[in-house]
Amino acid sequence: MGPGPLSDPAEQEVGLSHLGIIVGVPAEARSLAKYSIINDEPVRLREGVTLGVSGIGPRRAGLAARRLLEKGATALLSWGSAGGLSPKLSPGSLILPKIIIASDRSVYHADPPWHQDLCGRLEGQVEFYTGSLAESAAVLRTPEEKAILFQQTGAIGVDMESAAVAAAAQEAGVPFMAVRVVADSTNVTLPNSALSACDEFGRLNFLKLIRGIAARPTELFPLIRLGRDYRAAQRTLTLVARLTGSDLLLPQE
């Protein structure tokens, strides 16, 4: 089934929940959808589940979350990859945070029943962590930058979108959850050549990448490792999607 038009909120059946899923980049949507997702255009995955690709960063994530709410979403889910802040996490480690810590140190909470249901379904199937997830307004590139945020917040992981989605959910009074998987662990330095070659939707400009590697050839092996680690994160996301179903166990109203 491909993407379909979104229904008007007034046409939705009373008492049925409508899940809005926000992902930062199209690559993160592949674990949920079997077809290409058009940037900035929310699509219906099935009845009651709509996905939106926000682009990287809190501002874009907040806009995407509010757009889904305007389209009738009654719950919001932040889905995708994260950076590891705790040394105990490795690429592919699943984070189901109970608490999201924004960059201004505002605190948001995952919906307790939803969080409990997800943890219960995944228990014994995949290892997961429920420690806090912190927000960063910019990419944390080095182990030193990650260590500072770890010391400041105690969070085990970091991303750039979940806090903005949580804030939109709290403002609208709807349930919120985050499902994030570590793609770069705390001891990894992200290659400049990769970061500078990606746009706001994570799309890679191969010409820029080649030029970056030519200018910094020592980044070739870290780049290969980053690709391997990102694939590990994608495998975990795909497994979670398979184990929990397309509505991610969202409780019905």
HELIX and SHEET records of a PDB file:
HELIX    1   1 PRO A    9  GLU A   11  5                                   3    
HELIX    2   2 PRO A   26  ALA A   29  1                                   4    
HELIX    3   3 PRO A   58  GLU A   70  1                                  13    
HELIX    4   4 PRO A  112  LEU A  122  1                                  11    
HELIX    5   5 PRO A  143  THR A  153  1                                  11    
HELIX    6   6 SER A  162  ALA A  172  1                                  11    
HELIX    7   7 ASN A  192  SER A  196  1                                   5    
HELIX    8   8 PHE A  206  ALA A  215  1                                  10    
HELIX    9   9 PRO A  217  GLU A  219  5                                   3    
HELIX   10  10 LEU A  220  THR A  244  1                                  25    
SHEET    1   A 8 VAL A  43  ARG A  46  0                                        
SHEET    2   A 8 VAL A  49  VAL A  53 -1                                        
SHEET    3   A 8 LEU A  19  VAL A  23  1                                        
SHEET    4   A 8 ALA A  75  GLY A  84  1                                        
SHEET    5   A 8 GLY A 157  ASP A 159 -1                                        
SHEET    6   A 8 LEU A 133  GLU A 135  1                                        
SHEET    7   A 8 ILE A  99  ILE A 101  1                                        
SHEET    8   A 8 VAL A 107  HIS A 109 -1                                        
SHEET    1   B 7 VAL A  43  ARG A  46  0                                        
SHEET    2   B 7 VAL A  49  VAL A  53 -1                                        
SHEET    3   B 7 LEU A  19  VAL A  23  1                                        
SHEET    4   B 7 ALA A  75  GLY A  84  1                                        
SHEET    5   B 7 PHE A 176  ASP A 184  1                                        
SHEET    6   B 7 LEU A  94  ILE A  95 -1                                        
SHEET    7   B 7 PHE A 128  TYR A 129  1                                        
END                                                                             
